[in-house]
Amino acid sequence: MEIKLFSGRPETNEGRSEKEIKVYDFLEKAGVCFERADHEPAMTMEVCEKIDAALGSLICKNLFLCNRQCTSFYLLMMPGDKPFKTKDLSAQIDSSRLSFASPENMEKYIGTTPGSASVLGLIFDTDREVRLLIDADVLKSEFFGCHPCENTSSLKIKTSDLTEKILPALGYGYTKVEL
């Protein structure tokens, strides 16, 4: 797999989706610097590990979850190599019976599809209906990696920029969890 590294947004919007361009516009407006890797679609954590190595940062596993009634939605950012156990998370956020939300709800709330979920999808949650959950190990890292809502690129962003620039610009808070 070929991975090409760049600093910042693409020089042109050619071949980029509208939502990816919106992500770059948002990051630019928020004053967030980032490195970008362009690559083939990253559909597995194994592919993400190769991208991690190229970027020199941890690509987060982003899980879009909901309660049984599909009335509460959660975006969980966690290290890709960490196992996910719903029981451990449910107790911390006082929500039982968590499961993966449907692709339709993922598109509706965070503007992404399976394999492309990203904290940057929160720019599409204008009604702030999704609760952001961040694993403590992600918050301890200097950098984190995520997709710009398309899984053919990955971004390396300072974790401090997430908490101090991105989330405040979106009017979003987060809940720290330990998995």
Number of C-alpha atoms within 10 A of each C-alpha: 8 10 17 13 17 15 12 17 19 13 7 8 12 8 6 13 12 10 17 20 18 17 21 19 13 17 21 14 11 16 12 16 15 20 16 23 21 17 17 12 15 20 13 11 16 12 14 22 17 16 27 22 11 13 23 13 20 23 28 26 22 22 23 28 22 23 17 14 8 14 8 15 21 20 24 24 27 26 21 18 13 12 9 14 10 16 13 12 19 14 10 14 14 7 15 15 11 20 16 17 20 15 13 12 18 22 15 13 20 24 22 25 19 18 19 24 28 27 26 25 24 26 21 18 15 12 8 16 14 19 20 20 22 22 19 16 15 22 18 11 14 13 21 25 28 27 26 26 27 24 23 18 23 28 27 23 19 19 18 15 19 18 15 11 15 23 19 13 15 17 10 15 13 13 13 18 19 13 18
